[in-house]
């Protein structure tokens, strides 16, 4: 970020313009560095870690639009022997997407199950069957404000179910 209405030197400008494989965003502002830093600090994020739905939606969008293996290859990231919880979750979801499965959840009207099902659908790594009365499951999901676009009712041998198949975005 260039503050104080500064422009990069011509040599730097040409260097930045020549980076077509990995463009670098350069922002210019009229204000001085301290004022700019205070303005940036005053920006309130709309994606908070506590909002699991927004985080899952953002991750789903990123995973569908970004070639993560290609990005890691280009970044030449070396793997460490340690596995953080986030690394474990990423690897687990990567494997789940490669070996797509179908999960049947018996408590189809419980809030925690419905919220987890929405996250699974947003991240799009498996198919889900929620057991329970289809009308009751849909009513409970609607009352929680959950966003399920592709729903199909069916009646498996074990009982009534709502099958959610399509991606949510």
Secondary structure, 3 states (H helix, E strand, C coil): CECCCCCCCHHHHHHHHCCCCCCCCCCECCCCHHHHHHHHHCCCCCCCCCCHHHHHHHHHHHHHHCCHHHHHHHHCCCCCCCCCHHHHHHHHHHHHHHCCEEEEECCCCCHHHHHHHHHHHHHCCEEEEEECCHHHHHHHHHHCCCCCCCEEEEEECCEEEEEECCCCC
